[in-house]
Amino acid sequence: MFNKMLRKANNTKGFTMIELIIVIAIIAILAAVLIPRFTGFRDGADKGAATALGRNLMTAHEAMSAEGKTPTEASLATYLQGVNTFNALTPADIIITPTGTGCDAAGFSFTYQRTGGTTFTVSYVRATGVLSITP
């Protein structure tokens, strides 16, 4: 009886080395195809976040102008979130900085950048009503 059990234990088979190598190769091929696609998703998400920020700033700018107030960097931040700086509007890994004129009655221009991501310029010209997001 013991011999029968011993033969049965020696009869078990595992994966061969070639089978393991094939599985690893398939996983490597899938990773090589999918990883570049995921980086494109992050850039798209960053552009969407920059667009959302631009629309919120545009709405706040228009509302302040309609109320007879002069939009400035600090006043837009205060109007949107009740804070005094733009960086408090966003998570720590996102930096929003004024470019050129920053913000005045004619419009605004800011850069939006997630750490390690693409930098977007968010601009609004009140006279034409055009909001532009450029990578």
Helices and strands as residue ranges (DSSP letters): H 2-10, H 17-66, H 73-81, G 86-89, E 94-104, E 107-114, E 119-125, E 130-134
